[in-house]
């Protein structure tokens, strides 16, 4: 997630900056899942087992994405 621009505060982020942050976080999430499943397959670990270990991280990412989307909507609507 080092590619995501550092902001002093997300409250200061413009809707465009939030769009970019959301896109980068979505790419990171997808890459994390794909890489984990690829490594699990090579290690002959069941997909369900690999995803179970990954689930806490995915839940945190999904929660962050939801918060960012809500903030983006609020900024777009002028709040």
Z-matrix of the N, CA and C atoms (Angstrom, degrees):
N
C 1 1.437
C 2 1.518 1 110.88
N 3 1.298 2 117.57 1 12.62
C 4 1.450 3 120.42 2 -179.44
C 5 1.524 4 111.94 3 -68.00
N 6 1.336 5 117.03 4 -16.81
C 7 1.461 6 120.36 5 -179.28
C 8 1.530 7 112.51 6 -74.98
N 9 1.330 8 116.85 7 -18.21
C 10 1.457 9 120.72 8 -177.74
C 11 1.523 10 109.01 9 -72.20
N 12 1.330 11 116.91 10 128.96
C 13 1.455 12 119.15 11 -177.81
C 14 1.522 13 111.96 12 -61.86
N 15 1.311 14 114.81 13 137.76
C 16 1.458 15 120.53 14 177.60
C 17 1.521 16 108.22 15 -78.57
N 18 1.304 17 116.09 16 131.65
C 19 1.452 18 121.28 17 176.96
C 20 1.516 19 108.14 18 -123.63
N 21 1.327 20 116.25 19 144.40
C 22 1.453 21 119.76 20 176.74
C 23 1.515 22 109.25 21 -58.08
N 24 1.323 23 116.03 22 -43.18
C 25 1.452 24 121.43 23 179.21
C 26 1.518 25 108.44 24 -153.22
N 27 1.309 26 115.31 25 138.20
C 28 1.460 27 118.16 26 177.58
C 29 1.515 28 111.26 27 -65.07
N 30 1.327 29 116.76 28 -21.60
C 31 1.464 30 119.76 29 176.67
C 32 1.527 31 111.20 30 -62.71
N 33 1.326 32 116.66 31 -25.35
C 34 1.462 33 121.19 32 -178.80
C 35 1.525 34 112.59 33 -89.99
N 36 1.322 35 116.74 34 -6.04
C 37 1.458 36 121.18 35 -177.58
C 38 1.524 37 110.39 36 -71.71
N 39 1.312 38 114.85 37 140.10
C 40 1.456 39 120.35 38 175.47
C 41 1.531 40 108.56 39 -80.05
N 42 1.339 41 117.79 40 162.74
C 43 1.473 42 119.09 41 176.25
C 44 1.537 43 111.86 42 -56.21
N 45 1.326 44 117.67 43 -36.89
C 46 1.469 45 120.98 44 178.31
C 47 1.531 46 110.97 45 -64.63
N 48 1.326 47 117.03 46 -43.20
C 49 1.463 48 120.20 47 178.55
C 50 1.532 49 110.24 48 -63.68
N 51 1.316 50 116.44 49 -39.89
C 52 1.462 51 119.72 50 177.67
C 53 1.524 52 110.93 51 -63.83
N 54 1.322 53 117.35 52 -38.96
C 55 1.464 54 121.27 53 176.86
C 56 1.526 55 110.35 54 -59.68
N 57 1.327 56 116.35 55 -44.23
C 58 1.464 57 121.06 56 179.57
C 59 1.524 58 111.49 57 -65.36
N 60 1.312 59 117.11 58 -41.79
C 61 1.467 60 121.33 59 179.37
C 62 1.523 61 110.10 60 -64.26
N 63 1.325 62 116.87 61 -44.40
C 64 1.463 63 121.24 62 178.92
C 65 1.528 64 110.37 63 -61.24
N 66 1.315 65 117.71 64 -44.36
C 67 1.469 66 121.68 65 -179.85
C 68 1.532 67 110.81 66 -61.47
N 69 1.317 68 117.12 67 -43.68
C 70 1.467 69 120.84 68 179.94
C 71 1.521 70 110.86 69 -65.68
N 72 1.326 71 117.11 70 -40.48
C 73 1.461 72 120.21 71 179.77
C 74 1.529 73 110.93 72 -68.11
N 75 1.323 74 117.15 73 -36.56
C 76 1.467 75 120.50 74 175.81
C 77 1.531 76 110.58 75 -64.40
N 78 1.331 77 117.22 76 -41.62
C 79 1.470 78 120.80 77 177.39
C 80 1.523 79 110.60 78 -63.17
N 81 1.333 80 116.20 79 -41.94
C 82 1.460 81 120.61 80 179.40
C 83 1.530 82 110.14 81 -61.54
N 84 1.341 83 116.71 82 -44.83
C 85 1.460 84 121.11 83 -179.57
C 86 1.522 85 110.39 84 -60.36
N 87 1.318 86 116.47 85 -46.69
C 88 1.464 87 120.96 86 -179.78
C 89 1.533 88 111.15 87 -62.22
N 90 1.321 89 116.31 88 -43.79
C 91 1.463 90 120.75 89 179.78
C 92 1.530 91 110.57 90 -64.35
N 93 1.323 92 117.17 91 -40.05
C 94 1.461 93 121.44 92 179.26
C 95 1.533 94 110.77 93 -61.53
N 96 1.319 95 116.75 94 -46.06
C 97 1.468 96 120.82 95 179.14
C 98 1.528 97 110.03 96 -64.04
N 99 1.321 98 116.78 97 -49.14
C 100 1.468 99 120.27 98 -178.14
C 101 1.526 100 112.24 99 -61.33
N 102 1.309 101 117.04 100 -44.81
C 103 1.470 102 120.90 101 -179.77
C 104 1.524 103 111.11 102 -65.42
N 105 1.325 104 116.16 103 -40.95
C 106 1.465 105 120.38 104 -179.86
C 107 1.523 106 110.48 105 -64.45
N 108 1.325 107 116.77 106 -45.03
C 109 1.463 108 119.87 107 -179.96
C 110 1.525 109 111.78 108 -66.87
N 111 1.314 110 116.54 109 -35.75
C 112 1.462 111 120.55 110 177.56
C 113 1.529 112 110.80 111 -64.65
N 114 1.326 113 115.92 112 -45.32
C 115 1.467 114 119.72 113 179.12
C 116 1.528 115 110.92 114 -66.87
N 117 1.323 116 117.46 115 -37.92
C 118 1.462 117 121.23 116 179.02
C 119 1.527 118 110.45 117 -63.21
N 120 1.323 119 115.99 118 -40.09
C 121 1.458 120 119.96 119 179.73
C 122 1.529 121 110.18 120 -64.24
N 123 1.329 122 116.38 121 -43.10
C 124 1.463 123 119.71 122 179.37
C 125 1.523 124 111.83 123 -66.69
N 126 1.335 125 116.07 124 -32.92
C 127 1.460 126 120.51 125 -179.92
C 128 1.529 127 111.81 126 -87.53
N 129 1.331 128 115.80 127 1.19
C 130 1.463 129 122.80 128 179.86
C 131 1.532 130 111.28 129 59.37
N 132 1.329 131 114.55 130 42.20
C 133 1.461 132 121.73 131 174.45
C 134 1.522 133 107.11 132 -100.76
N 135 1.309 134 116.15 133 140.04
C 136 1.460 135 120.06 134 -179.46
C 137 1.526 136 110.34 135 -62.64
N 138 1.331 137 115.63 136 142.06
C 139 1.462 138 122.13 137 179.94
C 140 1.525 139 111.22 138 -55.60
N 141 1.325 140 116.75 139 -44.63
C 142 1.463 141 120.95 140 -178.82
C 143 1.523 142 111.15 141 -61.74
N 144 1.312 143 117.14 142 -38.68
C 145 1.461 144 121.16 143 179.76
C 146 1.527 145 110.43 144 -67.64
N 147 1.314 146 117.19 145 -42.17
C 148 1.465 147 121.26 146 179.11
C 149 1.523 148 110.48 147 -64.04
N 150 1.322 149 116.65 148 -44.16
C 151 1.465 150 120.40 149 179.96
C 152 1.526 151 111.59 150 -67.28
N 153 1.327 152 116.98 151 -32.90
C 154 1.464 153 120.32 152 178.40
C 155 1.527 154 110.32 153 -63.14
N 156 1.323 155 117.07 154 -39.25
C 157 1.465 156 120.55 155 177.74
C 158 1.522 157 111.17 156 -70.73
N 159 1.297 158 116.68 157 -28.64
C 160 1.456 159 122.37 158 -177.40
C 161 1.529 160 112.29 159 -84.72
N 162 1.312 161 117.53 160 -20.60
C 163 1.464 162 122.63 161 -172.42
C 164 1.533 163 114.74 162 -53.88
N 165 1.326 164 120.73 163 -44.11
C 166 1.478 165 118.49 164 179.04
C 167 1.535 166 112.66 165 -59.28
N 168 1.314 167 116.36 166 -39.10
C 169 1.470 168 120.34 167 178.17
C 170 1.526 169 110.82 168 -67.33
N 171 1.325 170 116.39 169 -42.04
C 172 1.460 171 120.16 170 179.57
C 173 1.526 172 110.96 171 -65.47
N 174 1.309 173 116.60 172 -38.17
C 175 1.466 174 120.15 173 178.35
C 176 1.520 175 110.69 174 -63.22
N 177 1.323 176 116.87 175 -40.80
C 178 1.462 177 120.81 176 178.57
C 179 1.527 178 110.81 177 -65.96
N 180 1.317 179 117.10 178 -43.01
C 181 1.462 180 121.25 179 178.64
C 182 1.524 181 109.90 180 -63.25
N 183 1.336 182 116.79 181 -45.00
C 184 1.466 183 120.73 182 -179.90
C 185 1.528 184 111.29 183 -62.59
N 186 1.306 185 116.38 184 -39.42
C 187 1.464 186 120.71 185 177.92
C 188 1.529 187 111.03 186 -63.95
N 189 1.321 188 115.80 187 -42.78
C 190 1.462 189 120.77 188 178.45
C 191 1.525 190 110.51 189 -64.91
N 192 1.325 191 116.91 190 -42.40
C 193 1.466 192 120.69 191 178.23
C 194 1.525 193 110.92 192 -60.73
N 195 1.325 194 116.60 193 -43.06
C 196 1.461 195 120.55 194 179.93
C 197 1.528 196 110.41 195 -62.14
N 198 1.332 197 116.92 196 -44.29
C 199 1.464 198 120.78 197 179.38
C 200 1.525 199 111.08 198 -63.14
N 201 1.329 200 116.37 199 -40.64
C 202 1.468 201 120.25 200 178.78
C 203 1.524 202 110.87 201 -65.25
N 204 1.329 203 116.87 202 -41.51
C 205 1.472 204 120.35 203 179.41
C 206 1.533 205 110.76 204 -64.18
N 207 1.324 206 115.98 205 -41.31
C 208 1.468 207 119.52 206 178.32
C 209 1.533 208 110.82 207 -63.87
N 210 1.310 209 116.58 208 -40.98
C 211 1.456 210 120.86 209 178.11
C 212 1.522 211 110.61 210 -64.88
N 213 1.337 212 116.06 211 -39.48
C 214 1.458 213 120.80 212 178.79
C 215 1.523 214 110.92 213 -63.03
N 216 1.334 215 117.42 214 -43.87
C 217 1.452 216 121.22 215 178.47
C 218 1.526 217 110.15 216 -62.13
N 219 1.313 218 116.87 217 -43.67
C 220 1.464 219 121.01 218 -179.95
C 221 1.532 220 110.86 219 -61.51
N 222 1.319 221 116.47 220 -42.85
C 223 1.477 222 119.61 221 179.71
C 224 1.530 223 110.88 222 -68.74
N 225 1.322 224 116.58 223 -38.57
C 226 1.459 225 119.97 224 179.89
C 227 1.519 226 110.87 225 -65.96
N 228 1.335 227 115.80 226 -34.24
C 229 1.466 228 119.98 227 178.97
C 230 1.522 229 112.59 228 -84.29
N 231 1.326 230 116.51 229 2.94
C 232 1.459 231 121.13 230 174.70
C 233 1.502 232 116.24 231 85.52
N 234 1.310 233 118.69 232 16.77
C 235 1.461 234 121.05 233 179.28
C 236 1.498 235 111.35 234 -87.67
